Amino acid sequence: MYDNLPVPGRNDICWCGSGKKYKKCHSAIDARLERLWTDGEEVLPRSLIKTADDVVGIKASAEVNVGVLDYVGQKICAGTTTADINAWVEEYLAAHDAVSADLNYEGYPYSVCTSINDVVCHGFPNEDDVLKEGDIINVDMSTIKGGYYSDSSRMYCIGEVSEERRRLVEVCHEAVKAGLAAVKPWGHLGDMSAAVQKVAEDAGYSVVEMFGGHGIGCEFHEEPFVPHVGEEDTGPVLMPGMCFTIEPMINAGGPDVTIDKENGWIVRTKDGSDSAQWEVQIVITDDGYELLSW
């Protein structure tokens, strides 16, 4: 078998915990994955497949995550500090029986990431970062509720922004949509990656390769790593039940980045150009995908 999980008998209870007999549940999917693995395809372990109960739990977490970003969107404006955003996040989470997945993750000291203009990702909220007319900012939110994880981010344009910045934000959003349109069960992760890359590069932008999306749901960061550059028909097979983020970081200039040497977190474009990111979380279904957090 392509992974180390035991294979139940046809009339035994399925390994996924559904309570159904194996032959009525994951038997056909497992057989197809085994054939693909035998044919040389990259097949991820069954432990990454989310059960129906898992998806219910992830959706409850994602509902809070989406709500946080809606709440930020209602309040953010010129004069807002990124410390204000962190406070709003903590306020909303506390009111919804949830906590931030970012806070203390590998030492990250805040409940949200706030990345302005040339900051690609992992921007630190602080009192000195005061948003002004014309700024663009990515607010990246990750939530734990009931033991399940959700993750998504949005771009916010502060007041009237330049045409160049607005176009970057819009193209990044279109790249995510193109990636979603390329997602199909039993396709390949590279199909999504190639679609994102094409939209970005056709517009004259570059895609950051150092960072990408990730599996998520029962843990914050699960396999696989999700690149946003790639080739069609390559990468892991998109198996039903697989849950991951699509979150391209697209730069107006070159793709190279620097990481702050003092804090080890804040990532900026190397050439000082602007950067944009949108992030969504999906689960692969039998006939497509379901958008969970956005």
ChimeraX attribute file (.defattr): number of C-alpha atoms within 10 A of each C-alpha:
attribute: neighborCount
match mode: 1-to-1
recipient: residues
	/A:1	13
	/A:2	16
	/A:3	13
	/A:4	9
	/A:5	11
	/A:6	8
	/A:7	14
	/A:8	15
	/A:9	12
	/A:10	14
	/A:11	11
	/A:12	13
	/A:13	17
	/A:14	20
	/A:15	20
	/A:16	17
	/A:17	13
	/A:18	14
	/A:19	11
	/A:20	15
	/A:21	18
	/A:22	22
	/A:23	15
	/A:24	12
	/A:25	18
	/A:26	19
	/A:27	18
	/A:28	12
	/A:29	14
	/A:30	17
	/A:31	12
	/A:32	14
	/A:33	23
	/A:34	17
	/A:35	15
	/A:36	16
	/A:37	17
	/A:38	13
	/A:39	9
	/A:40	9
	/A:41	17
	/A:42	17
	/A:43	20
	/A:44	19
	/A:45	13
	/A:46	20
	/A:47	13
	/A:48	18
	/A:49	18
	/A:50	21
	/A:51	17
	/A:52	13
	/A:53	12
	/A:54	15
	/A:55	18
	/A:56	13
	/A:57	20
	/A:58	28
	/A:59	20
	/A:60	18
	/A:61	29
	/A:62	27
	/A:63	17
	/A:64	24
	/A:65	32
	/A:66	21
	/A:67	18
	/A:68	23
	/A:69	22
	/A:70	13
	/A:71	15
	/A:72	19
	/A:73	16
	/A:74	9
	/A:75	12
	/A:76	19
	/A:77	18
	/A:78	15
	/A:79	13
	/A:80	16
	/A:81	20
	/A:82	26
	/A:83	19
	/A:84	19
	/A:85	25
	/A:86	21
	/A:87	16
	/A:88	20
	/A:89	22
	/A:90	19
	/A:91	12
	/A:92	19
	/A:93	21
	/A:94	12
	/A:95	10
	/A:96	15
	/A:97	12
	/A:98	20
	/A:99	24
	/A:100	23
	/A:101	22
	/A:102	22
	/A:103	16
	/A:104	11
	/A:105	12
	/A:106	7
	/A:107	10
	/A:108	17
	/A:109	13
	/A:110	22
	/A:111	26
	/A:112	29
	/A:113	26
	/A:114	28
	/A:115	26
	/A:116	24
	/A:117	19
	/A:118	21
	/A:119	27
	/A:120	29
	/A:121	25
	/A:122	22
	/A:123	22
	/A:124	22
	/A:125	22
	/A:126	15
	/A:127	10
	/A:128	9
	/A:129	16
	/A:130	16
	/A:131	19
	/A:132	17
	/A:133	14
	/A:134	17
	/A:135	21
	/A:136	27
	/A:137	27
	/A:138	26
	/A:139	26
	/A:140	24
	/A:141	25
	/A:142	25
	/A:143	29
	/A:144	27
	/A:145	23
	/A:146	13
	/A:147	15
	/A:148	23
	/A:149	25
	/A:150	34
	/A:151	34
	/A:152	23
	/A:153	24
	/A:154	23
	/A:155	23
	/A:156	19
	/A:157	21
	/A:158	18
	/A:159	15
	/A:160	12
	/A:161	15
	/A:162	13
	/A:163	10
	/A:164	10
	/A:165	19
	/A:166	17
	/A:167	14
	/A:168	23
	/A:169	26
	/A:170	14
	/A:171	23
	/A:172	28
	/A:173	24
	/A:174	16
	/A:175	28
	/A:176	26
	/A:177	17
	/A:178	19
	/A:179	25
	/A:180	22
	/A:181	15
	/A:182	21
	/A:183	21
	/A:184	21
	/A:185	19
	/A:186	18
	/A:187	18
	/A:188	23
	/A:189	28
	/A:190	25
	/A:191	24
	/A:192	30
	/A:193	29
	/A:194	22
	/A:195	24
	/A:196	32
	/A:197	26
	/A:198	20
	/A:199	21
	/A:200	26
	/A:201	15
	/A:202	10
	/A:203	14
	/A:204	14
	/A:205	20
	/A:206	22
	/A:207	27
	/A:208	21
	/A:209	16
	/A:210	11
	/A:211	18
	/A:212	18
	/A:213	23
	/A:214	20
	/A:215	22
	/A:216	25
	/A:217	30
	/A:218	19
	/A:219	14
	/A:220	18
	/A:221	16
	/A:222	15
	/A:223	16
	/A:224	19
	/A:225	16
	/A:226	23
	/A:227	25
	/A:228	32
	/A:229	22
	/A:230	20
	/A:231	16
	/A:232	16
	/A:233	15
	/A:234	17
	/A:235	20
	/A:236	18
	/A:237	22
	/A:238	24
	/A:239	26
	/A:240	20
	/A:241	21
	/A:242	25
	/A:243	29
	/A:244	25
	/A:245	27
	/A:246	29
	/A:247	29
	/A:248	30
	/A:249	24
	/A:250	31
	/A:251	32
	/A:252	24
	/A:253	17
	/A:254	19
	/A:255	19
	/A:256	15
	/A:257	20
	/A:258	16
	/A:259	17
	/A:260	11
	/A:261	9
	/A:262	7
	/A:263	9
	/A:264	12
	/A:265	16
	/A:266	19
	/A:267	19
	/A:268	25
	/A:269	24
	/A:270	16
	/A:271	15
	/A:272	16
	/A:273	16
	/A:274	23
	/A:275	32
	/A:276	32
	/A:277	28
	/A:278	24
	/A:279	24
	/A:280	22
	/A:281	24
	/A:282	24
	/A:283	24
	/A:284	22
	/A:285	16
	/A:286	12
	/A:287	10
	/A:288	16
	/A:289	19
	/A:290	13
	/A:291	15
	/A:292	24
	/A:293	23
	/A:294	23
